[in-house]
Amino acid sequence: MKWPLVPLIWAALLAAHTAVLLAFGGDTLEVGLLAGAAAGSAVLAALMAFRRGREAPDLSGPTALAAVAVAGLVLGAELGPWLLLISGGALLLALGGLAREGLR
């Protein structure tokens, strides 16, 4: 499977969800955000396709942990300081892992 295909499939899924939201009469803000995410994913897929000569990046555990930690920080704004503290610690751990990967 070619690696630009993943964000393209994600963009198609978001576009389908946008169409369903439009059919059910979603608010303008919700539809705009979902459509914007679909368009952004499609642009990312196009950029990845133009950089086709390069190899696909290796999988990185600290990168995935950083993504989950940032999502936890966003959710922590609503759920409370306990999630902010856990996510902040996870983000520091992930940044340390990314720094270690950069030294190799």
LUMFIRO-266114 format. One record per residue: residue in one letter; x, y, z of N, C-alpha, C, O, CB in turn. Coordinates in nm, 3 decimals, decimal comma. Glycine has a CB too. Layout:
N
+-----+---------+---------+---------+---------+---------+---------+---------+---------+---------+---------+---------+---------+---------+---------+---------+
! res !     n.X !     n.Y !     n.Z !    ca.X !    ca.Y !    ca.Z !     c.X !     c.Y !     c.Z !     o.X !     o.Y !     o.Z !    cb.X !    cb.Y !    cb.Z !
+-----+---------+---------+---------+---------+---------+---------+---------+---------+---------+---------+---------+---------+---------+---------+---------+
!   A !       X !       Y !       Z !       X !       Y !       Z !       X !       Y !       Z !       X !       Y !       Z !       X !       Y !       Z !
...
+-----+---------+---------+---------+---------+---------+---------+---------+---------+---------+---------+---------+---------+---------+---------+---------+
//
This chain:
104
+-----+---------+---------+---------+---------+---------+---------+---------+---------+---------+---------+---------+---------+---------+---------+---------+
! res !     n.X !     n.Y !     n.Z !    ca.X !    ca.Y !    ca.Z !     c.X !     c.Y !     c.Z !     o.X !     o.Y !     o.Z !    cb.X !    cb.Y !    cb.Z !
+-----+---------+---------+---------+---------+---------+---------+---------+---------+---------+---------+---------+---------+---------+---------+---------+
!   M !   0,085 !  -0,118 !   0,000 !   0,000 !   0,000 !   0,000 !   0,089 !   0,124 !   0,000 !   0,181 !   0,135 !   0,081 !  -0,096 !   0,000 !   0,122 !
!   K !   0,061 !   0,214 !  -0,090 !   0,138 !   0,338 !  -0,098 !   0,100 !   0,429 !   0,018 !  -0,018 !   0,438 !   0,054 !   0,114 !   0,409 !  -0,232 !
!   W !   0,197 !   0,495 !   0,077 !   0,169 !   0,571 !   0,198 !   0,092 !   0,700 !   0,176 !   0,035 !   0,748 !   0,274 !   0,295 !   0,602 !   0,265 !
!   P !   0,084 !   0,765 !   0,057 !  -0,006 !   0,879 !   0,044 !  -0,154 !   0,837 !   0,043 !  -0,242 !   0,922 !   0,055 !   0,025 !   0,955 !  -0,083 !
!   L !  -0,180 !   0,709 !   0,029 !  -0,317 !   0,662 !   0,022 !  -0,390 !   0,676 !   0,156 !  -0,512 !   0,696 !   0,158 !  -0,320 !   0,517 !  -0,022 !
!   V !  -0,318 !   0,668 !   0,265 !  -0,381 !   0,674 !   0,398 !  -0,449 !   0,809 !   0,422 !  -0,566 !   0,809 !   0,458 !  -0,277 !   0,649 !   0,506 !
!   P !  -0,382 !   0,925 !   0,405 !  -0,454 !   1,050 !   0,426 !  -0,562 !   1,075 !   0,322 !  -0,659 !   1,146 !   0,349 !  -0,358 !   1,165 !   0,426 !
!   L !  -0,548 !   1,017 !   0,202 !  -0,652 !   1,032 !   0,101 !  -0,778 !   0,957 !   0,142 !  -0,889 !   1,008 !   0,124 !  -0,602 !   0,981 !  -0,035 !
!   I !  -0,763 !   0,838 !   0,197 !  -0,879 !   0,763 !   0,247 !  -0,941 !   0,837 !   0,365 !  -1,063 !   0,841 !   0,378 !  -0,837 !   0,619 !   0,288 !
!   W !  -0,858 !   0,894 !   0,451 !  -0,909 !   0,971 !   0,565 !  -0,988 !   1,092 !   0,516 !  -1,092 !   1,126 !   0,572 !  -0,794 !   1,016 !   0,657 !
!   A !  -0,937 !   1,159 !   0,412 !  -1,008 !   1,274 !   0,355 !  -1,143 !   1,231 !   0,298 !  -1,242 !   1,302 !   0,314 !  -0,924 !   1,342 !   0,245 !
!   A !  -1,148 !   1,115 !   0,233 !  -1,274 !   1,067 !   0,178 !  -1,373 !   1,034 !   0,290 !  -1,493 !   1,061 !   0,278 !  -1,251 !   0,942 !   0,091 !
!   L !  -1,324 !   0,977 !   0,397 !  -1,411 !   0,945 !   0,511 !  -1,465 !   1,072 !   0,575 !  -1,584 !   1,079 !   0,608 !  -1,335 !   0,861 !   0,616 !
!   L !  -1,380 !   1,173 !   0,591 !  -1,426 !   1,300 !   0,647 !  -1,525 !   1,370 !   0,554 !  -1,620 !   1,432 !   0,600 !  -1,307 !   1,392 !   0,674 !
!   A !  -1,502 !   1,359 !   0,423 !  -1,595 !   1,418 !   0,327 !  -1,731 !   1,349 !   0,333 !  -1,835 !   1,414 !   0,323 !  -1,537 !   1,410 !   0,184 !
!   A !  -1,729 !   1,216 !   0,350 !  -1,856 !   1,143 !   0,363 !  -1,929 !   1,185 !   0,490 !  -2,051 !   1,202 !   0,489 !  -1,831 !   0,990 !   0,365 !
!   H !  -1,856 !   1,203 !   0,597 !  -1,918 !   1,248 !   0,722 !  -1,972 !   1,391 !   0,707 !  -2,075 !   1,424 !   0,766 !  -1,817 !   1,242 !   0,838 !
!   T !  -1,903 !   1,473 !   0,630 !  -1,953 !   1,609 !   0,604 !  -2,084 !   1,604 !   0,528 !  -2,177 !   1,679 !   0,558 !  -1,848 !   1,690 !   0,525 !
!   A !  -2,093 !   1,515 !   0,429 !  -2,217 !   1,503 !   0,352 !  -2,332 !   1,455 !   0,440 !  -2,445 !   1,503 !   0,428 !  -2,197 !   1,406 !   0,234 !
!   V !  -2,304 !   1,361 !   0,528 !  -2,409 !   1,313 !   0,619 !  -2,452 !   1,425 !   0,714 !  -2,571 !   1,440 !   0,742 !  -2,359 !   1,190 !   0,701 !
!   L !  -2,356 !   1,502 !   0,763 !  -2,389 !   1,613 !   0,852 !  -2,473 !   1,719 !   0,779 !  -2,565 !   1,776 !   0,837 !  -2,261 !   1,676 !   0,908 !
!   L !  -2,441 !   1,744 !   0,653 !  -2,522 !   1,836 !   0,574 !  -2,663 !   1,783 !   0,554 !  -2,760 !   1,859 !   0,560 !  -2,456 !   1,862 !   0,439 !
!   A !  -2,674 !   1,653 !   0,530 !  -2,806 !   1,593 !   0,508 !  -2,893 !   1,602 !   0,632 !  -3,015 !   1,617 !   0,622 !  -2,791 !   1,447 !   0,465 !
!   F !  -2,833 !   1,593 !   0,749 !  -2,909 !   1,599 !   0,873 !  -2,921 !   1,742 !   0,927 !  -2,976 !   1,762 !   1,036 !  -2,844 !   1,512 !   0,977 !
!   G !  -2,871 !   1,840 !   0,853 !  -2,890 !   1,979 !   0,893 !  -2,798 !   2,025 !   1,003 !  -2,844 !   2,084 !   1,101 !  -3,029 !   2,000 !   0,934 !
!   G !  -2,671 !   1,999 !   0,990 !  -2,575 !   2,043 !   1,090 !  -2,553 !   2,193 !   1,086 !  -2,585 !   2,258 !   0,987 !  -2,443 !   1,972 !   1,072 !
!   D !  -2,499 !   2,247 !   1,192 !  -2,469 !   2,389 !   1,199 !  -2,357 !   2,425 !   1,101 !  -2,280 !   2,340 !   1,059 !  -2,429 !   2,429 !   1,342 !
!   T !  -2,350 !   2,552 !   1,067 !  -2,250 !   2,599 !   0,971 !  -2,109 !   2,578 !   1,023 !  -2,020 !   2,539 !   0,947 !  -2,272 !   2,746 !   0,940 !
!   L !  -2,086 !   2,602 !   1,151 !  -1,953 !   2,586 !   1,209 !  -1,909 !   2,440 !   1,204 !  -1,795 !   2,410 !   1,167 !  -1,951 !   2,638 !   1,353 !
!   E !  -1,997 !   2,350 !   1,242 !  -1,962 !   2,207 !   1,242 !  -1,931 !   2,157 !   1,102 !  -1,833 !   2,085 !   1,081 !  -2,076 !   2,125 !   1,302 !
!   V !  -2,014 !   2,196 !   1,005 !  -1,992 !   2,154 !   0,867 !  -1,862 !   2,214 !   0,814 !  -1,786 !   2,146 !   0,744 !  -2,111 !   2,195 !   0,778 !
!   G !  -1,837 !   2,340 !   0,845 !  -1,714 !   2,404 !   0,799 !  -1,589 !   2,341 !   0,856 !  -1,490 !   2,323 !   0,784 !  -1,717 !   2,548 !   0,834 !
!   L !  -1,593 !   2,308 !   0,984 !  -1,476 !   2,244 !   1,045 !  -1,450 !   2,106 !   0,986 !  -1,335 !   2,070 !   0,959 !  -1,495 !   2,233 !   1,196 !
!   L !  -1,556 !   2,030 !   0,966 !  -1,538 !   1,895 !   0,912 !  -1,494 !   1,900 !   0,766 !  -1,408 !   1,822 !   0,724 !  -1,669 !   1,815 !   0,925 !
!   A !  -1,552 !   1,991 !   0,690 !  -1,511 !   2,005 !   0,550 !  -1,367 !   2,055 !   0,540 !  -1,292 !   2,013 !   0,452 !  -1,606 !   2,101 !   0,475 !
!   G !  -1,329 !   2,145 !   0,630 !  -1,191 !   2,194 !   0,631 !  -1,091 !   2,085 !   0,665 !  -0,982 !   2,080 !   0,608 !  -1,177 !   2,307 !   0,729 !
!   A !  -1,129 !   1,997 !   0,758 !  -1,041 !   1,884 !   0,792 !  -1,028 !   1,789 !   0,673 !  -0,920 !   1,735 !   0,648 !  -1,095 !   1,808 !   0,915 !
!   A !  -1,137 !   1,768 !   0,600 !  -1,131 !   1,683 !   0,482 !  -1,041 !   1,744 !   0,375 !  -0,961 !   1,675 !   0,313 !  -1,272 !   1,659 !   0,425 !
!   A !  -1,056 !   1,874 !   0,354 !  -0,973 !   1,942 !   0,254 !  -0,826 !   1,941 !   0,296 !  -0,738 !   1,921 !   0,212 !  -1,021 !   2,086 !   0,234 !
!   G !  -0,799 !   1,962 !   0,423 !  -0,662 !   1,958 !   0,471 !  -0,598 !   1,822 !   0,455 !  -0,480 !   1,811 !   0,422 !  -0,657 !   1,999 !   0,616 !
!   S !  -0,675 !   1,717 !   0,478 !  -0,622 !   1,582 !   0,460 !  -0,595 !   1,553 !   0,313 !  -0,497 !   1,486 !   0,279 !  -0,720 !   1,479 !   0,516 !
!   A !  -0,681 !   1,604 !   0,225 !  -0,659 !   1,585 !   0,082 !  -0,534 !   1,660 !   0,035 !  -0,459 !   1,610 !  -0,049 !  -0,782 !   1,631 !   0,002 !
!   V !  -0,512 !   1,780 !   0,088 !  -0,392 !   1,856 !   0,054 !  -0,268 !   1,783 !   0,104 !  -0,166 !   1,778 !   0,035 !  -0,399 !   1,998 !   0,114 !
!   L !  -0,276 !   1,727 !   0,225 !  -0,164 !   1,651 !   0,278 !  -0,133 !   1,530 !   0,190 !  -0,016 !   1,500 !   0,165 !  -0,194 !   1,605 !   0,422 !
!   A !  -0,237 !   1,461 !   0,143 !  -0,215 !   1,347 !   0,054 !  -0,149 !   1,391 !  -0,077 !  -0,062 !   1,321 !  -0,129 !  -0,349 !   1,277 !   0,023 !
!   A !  -0,189 !   1,507 !  -0,129 !  -0,128 !   1,557 !  -0,251 !   0,019 !   1,593 !  -0,229 !   0,104 !   1,563 !  -0,313 !  -0,204 !   1,680 !  -0,303 !
!   L !   0,049 !   1,656 !  -0,116 !   0,188 !   1,689 !  -0,087 !   0,273 !   1,564 !  -0,071 !   0,388 !   1,560 !  -0,115 !   0,196 !   1,774 !   0,040 !
!   M !   0,216 !   1,463 !  -0,009 !   0,290 !   1,338 !   0,008 !   0,313 !   1,270 !  -0,127 !   0,416 !   1,205 !  -0,147 !   0,216 !   1,243 !   0,102 !
!   A !   0,218 !   1,284 !  -0,219 !   0,233 !   1,222 !  -0,351 !   0,343 !   1,292 !  -0,431 !   0,415 !   1,228 !  -0,507 !   0,100 !   1,227 !  -0,427 !
!   F !   0,356 !   1,424 !  -0,414 !   0,460 !   1,497 !  -0,487 !   0,599 !   1,467 !  -0,433 !   0,698 !   1,482 !  -0,504 !   0,434 !   1,647 !  -0,480 !
!   R !   0,608 !   1,426 !  -0,308 !   0,737 !   1,389 !  -0,249 !   0,759 !   1,239 !  -0,262 !   0,816 !   1,176 !  -0,173 !   0,744 !   1,430 !  -0,101 !
!   R !   0,715 !   1,184 !  -0,370 !   0,711 !   1,040 !  -0,390 !   0,849 !   0,975 !  -0,394 !   0,863 !   0,858 !  -0,359 !   0,637 !   1,009 !  -0,516 !
!   G !   0,951 !   1,048 !  -0,434 !   1,084 !   0,990 !  -0,447 !   1,147 !   0,952 !  -0,315 !   1,243 !   0,874 !  -0,312 !   1,172 !   1,085 !  -0,519 !
!   R !   1,097 !   1,006 !  -0,207 !   1,156 !   0,977 !  -0,076 !   1,092 !   0,854 !  -0,016 !   0,980 !   0,816 !  -0,051 !   1,139 !   1,096 !   0,019 !
!   E !   1,164 !   0,792 !   0,075 !   1,111 !   0,675 !   0,143 !   1,007 !   0,715 !   0,247 !   1,007 !   0,828 !   0,296 !   1,223 !   0,595 !   0,208 !
!   A !   0,921 !   0,622 !   0,280 !   0,823 !   0,645 !   0,386 !   0,896 !   0,650 !   0,519 !   0,992 !   0,576 !   0,540 !   0,714 !   0,534 !   0,386 !
!   P !   0,853 !   0,736 !   0,608 !   0,921 !   0,745 !   0,738 !   0,900 !   0,619 !   0,822 !   0,799 !   0,551 !   0,809 !   0,873 !   0,868 !   0,814 !
!   D !   0,997 !   0,591 !   0,906 !   0,984 !   0,478 !   0,997 !   0,880 !   0,510 !   1,104 !   0,849 !   0,626 !   1,130 !   1,119 !   0,443 !   1,062 !
!   L !   0,827 !   0,406 !   1,165 !   0,732 !   0,426 !   1,273 !   0,807 !   0,470 !   1,397 !   0,917 !   0,422 !   1,426 !   0,651 !   0,296 !   1,301 !
!   S !   0,748 !   0,562 !   1,471 !   0,813 !   0,617 !   1,588 !   0,715 !   0,617 !   1,705 !   0,608 !   0,676 !   1,697 !   0,865 !   0,759 !   1,560 !
!   G !   0,753 !   0,550 !   1,811 !   0,671 !   0,547 !   1,930 !   0,656 !   0,682 !   1,997 !   0,546 !   0,719 !   2,036 !   0,727 !   0,450 !   2,027 !
!   P !   0,766 !   0,758 !   2,012 !   0,752 !   0,891 !   2,074 !   0,663 !   0,986 !   1,995 !   0,598 !   1,072 !   2,053 !   0,888 !   0,952 !   2,091 !
!   T !   0,660 !   0,973 !   1,863 !   0,572 !   1,058 !   1,783 !   0,426 !   1,028 !   1,812 !   0,345 !   1,119 !   1,827 !   0,602 !   1,040 !   1,634 !
!   A !   0,393 !   0,900 !   1,820 !   0,255 !   0,862 !   1,852 !   0,218 !   0,906 !   1,993 !   0,107 !   0,953 !   2,016 !   0,237 !   0,709 !   1,838 !
!   L !   0,311 !   0,892 !   2,087 !   0,284 !   0,937 !   2,224 !   0,264 !   1,088 !   2,229 !   0,178 !   1,136 !   2,303 !   0,399 !   0,896 !   2,317 !
!   A !   0,341 !   1,163 !   2,151 !   0,325 !   1,308 !   2,147 !   0,188 !   1,346 !   2,092 !   0,125 !   1,439 !   2,142 !   0,436 !   1,372 !   2,062 !
!   A !   0,141 !   1,276 !   1,990 !   0,009 !   1,304 !   1,934 !  -0,102 !   1,277 !   2,035 !  -0,196 !   1,356 !   2,048 !  -0,014 !   1,221 !   1,807 !
!   V !  -0,090 !   1,167 !   2,107 !  -0,191 !   1,134 !   2,208 !  -0,185 !   1,234 !   2,323 !  -0,288 !   1,273 !   2,378 !  -0,170 !   0,990 !   2,262 !
!   A !  -0,065 !   1,277 !   2,358 !  -0,049 !   1,374 !   2,467 !  -0,108 !   1,509 !   2,431 !  -0,171 !   1,574 !   2,515 !   0,099 !   1,390 !   2,503 !
!   V !  -0,089 !   1,553 !   2,307 !  -0,146 !   1,681 !   2,265 !  -0,299 !   1,671 !   2,264 !  -0,367 !   1,765 !   2,305 !  -0,093 !   1,720 !   2,124 !
!   A !  -0,352 !   1,559 !   2,217 !  -0,498 !   1,539 !   2,222 !  -0,547 !   1,541 !   2,366 !  -0,654 !   1,595 !   2,395 !  -0,537 !   1,406 !   2,152 !
!   G !  -0,470 !   1,481 !   2,456 !  -0,506 !   1,484 !   2,598 !  -0,503 !   1,624 !   2,656 !  -0,584 !   1,657 !   2,743 !  -0,414 !   1,395 !   2,676 !
!   L !  -0,409 !   1,706 !   2,610 !  -0,404 !   1,845 !   2,656 !  -0,527 !   1,923 !   2,610 !  -0,581 !   2,005 !   2,684 !  -0,276 !   1,913 !   2,605 !
!   V !  -0,569 !   1,897 !   2,489 !  -0,688 !   1,964 !   2,438 !  -0,811 !   1,920 !   2,517 !  -0,892 !   2,003 !   2,557 !  -0,708 !   1,936 !   2,287 !
!   L !  -0,824 !   1,790 !   2,539 !  -0,937 !   1,739 !   2,617 !  -0,929 !   1,783 !   2,762 !  -1,031 !   1,802 !   2,827 !  -0,943 !   1,587 !   2,609 !
!   G !  -0,808 !   1,799 !   2,813 !  -0,791 !   1,839 !   2,952 !  -0,844 !   1,977 !   2,981 !  -0,878 !   2,008 !   3,096 !  -0,647 !   1,833 !   2,988 !
!   A !  -0,852 !   2,061 !   2,878 !  -0,911 !   2,194 !   2,899 !  -1,057 !   2,183 !   2,941 !  -1,108 !   2,269 !   3,012 !  -0,899 !   2,278 !   2,771 !
!   E !  -1,124 !   2,077 !   2,898 !  -1,264 !   2,057 !   2,935 !  -1,281 !   1,963 !   3,054 !  -1,368 !   1,984 !   3,139 !  -1,341 !   2,002 !   2,816 !
!   L !  -1,197 !   1,860 !   3,061 !  -1,216 !   1,757 !   3,162 !  -1,150 !   1,785 !   3,296 !  -1,189 !   1,728 !   3,398 !  -1,166 !   1,628 !   3,111 !
!   G !  -1,051 !   1,872 !   3,297 !  -0,994 !   1,909 !   3,426 !  -0,843 !   1,899 !   3,432 !  -0,779 !   1,848 !   3,340 !  -1,051 !   1,824 !   3,531 !
!   P !  -0,786 !   1,951 !   3,542 !  -0,641 !   1,956 !   3,554 !  -0,574 !   1,819 !   3,567 !  -0,455 !   1,806 !   3,537 !  -0,604 !   2,040 !   3,671 !
!   W !  -0,646 !   1,720 !   3,611 !  -0,585 !   1,587 !   3,624 !  -0,539 !   1,535 !   3,488 !  -0,432 !   1,475 !   3,478 !  -0,684 !   1,488 !   3,689 !
!   L !  -0,618 !   1,557 !   3,383 !  -0,579 !   1,512 !   3,249 !  -0,470 !   1,602 !   3,191 !  -0,385 !   1,556 !   3,116 !  -0,700 !   1,509 !   3,156 !
!   L !  -0,473 !   1,730 !   3,226 !  -0,366 !   1,820 !   3,182 !  -0,231 !   1,776 !   3,237 !  -0,131 !   1,776 !   3,165 !  -0,396 !   1,964 !   3,225 !
!   L !  -0,228 !   1,738 !   3,363 !  -0,102 !   1,695 !   3,424 !  -0,051 !   1,564 !   3,364 !   0,068 !   1,551 !   3,336 !  -0,119 !   1,679 !   3,575 !
!   I !  -0,140 !   1,468 !   3,345 !  -0,101 !   1,341 !   3,286 !  -0,050 !   1,362 !   3,143 !   0,054 !   1,309 !   3,104 !  -0,219 !   1,241 !   3,286 !
!   S !  -0,124 !   1,442 !   3,065 !  -0,086 !   1,466 !   2,926 !   0,042 !   1,548 !   2,916 !   0,123 !   1,525 !   2,826 !  -0,199 !   1,536 !   2,852 !
!   G !   0,060 !   1,642 !   3,007 !   0,184 !   1,720 !   3,008 !   0,305 !   1,631 !   3,035 !   0,409 !   1,646 !   2,972 !   0,176 !   1,832 !   3,111 !
!   G !   0,290 !   1,540 !   3,130 !   0,399 !   1,446 !   3,158 !   0,426 !   1,354 !   3,040 !   0,542 !   1,325 !   3,009 !   0,367 !   1,363 !   3,280 !
!   A !   0,321 !   1,308 !   2,976 !   0,338 !   1,222 !   2,858 !   0,406 !   1,298 !   2,745 !   0,487 !   1,242 !   2,672 !   0,203 !   1,166 !   2,811 !
!   L !   0,371 !   1,426 !   2,729 !   0,434 !   1,506 !   2,624 !   0,582 !   1,528 !   2,653 !   0,664 !   1,522 !   2,561 !   0,362 !   1,642 !   2,611 !
!   L !   0,617 !   1,552 !   2,777 !   0,760 !   1,566 !   2,812 !   0,835 !   1,436 !   2,785 !   0,947 !   1,438 !   2,734 !   0,775 !   1,605 !   2,960 !
!   L !   0,773 !   1,324 !   2,819 !   0,835 !   1,193 !   2,791 !   0,853 !   1,172 !   2,641 !   0,957 !   1,123 !   2,597 !   0,750 !   1,080 !   2,850 !
!   A !   0,751 !   1,210 !   2,564 !   0,759 !   1,195 !   2,418 !   0,866 !   1,285 !   2,359 !   0,941 !   1,244 !   2,270 !   0,623 !   1,226 !   2,354 !
!   L !   0,875 !   1,410 !   2,408 !   0,977 !   1,501 !   2,357 !   1,117 !   1,450 !   2,390 !   1,210 !   1,465 !   2,310 !   0,957 !   1,641 !   2,413 !
!   G !   1,133 !   1,391 !   2,508 !   1,261 !   1,329 !   2,541 !   1,296 !   1,214 !   2,447 !   1,410 !   1,199 !   2,405 !   1,259 !   1,280 !   2,685 !
!   G !   1,196 !   1,133 !   2,416 !   1,218 !   1,023 !   2,321 !   1,250 !   1,073 !   2,182 !   1,335 !   1,015 !   2,114 !   1,095 !   0,934 !   2,315 !
!   L !   1,184 !   1,180 !   2,139 !   1,214 !   1,237 !   2,007 !   1,354 !   1,297 !   2,004 !   1,423 !   1,287 !   1,903 !   1,111 !   1,344 !   1,971 !
!   A !   1,396 !   1,358 !   2,115 !   1,532 !   1,412 !   2,121 !   1,634 !   1,299 !   2,115 !   1,738 !   1,311 !   2,050 !   1,552 !   1,495 !   2,250 !
!   R !   1,604 !   1,189 !   2,182 !   1,694 !   1,074 !   2,177 !   1,702 !   1,016 !   2,037 !   1,810 !   0,976 !   1,993 !   1,649 !   0,968 !   2,276 !
!   E !   1,587 !   1,010 !   1,967 !   1,589 !   0,961 !   1,829 !   1,670 !   1,053 !   1,738 !   1,736 !   1,007 !   1,645 !   1,447 !   0,947 !   1,776 !
!   G !   1,664 !   1,183 !   1,765 !   1,737 !   1,279 !   1,683 !   1,888 !   1,269 !   1,702 !   1,963 !   1,307 !   1,612 !   1,691 !   1,419 !   1,716 !
!   L !   1,932 !   1,217 !   1,816 !   2,076 !   1,204 !   1,842 !   2,135 !   1,082 !   1,776 !   2,257 !   1,072 !   1,763 !   2,102 !   1,198 !   1,991 !
!   R !   2,053 !   0,989 !   1,733 !   2,106 !   0,869 !   1,667 !   2,156 !   0,896 !   1,530 !   2,203 !   0,805 !   1,462 !   2,002 !   0,762 !   1,661 !
+-----+---------+---------+---------+---------+---------+---------+---------+---------+---------+---------+---------+---------+---------+---------+---------+
//
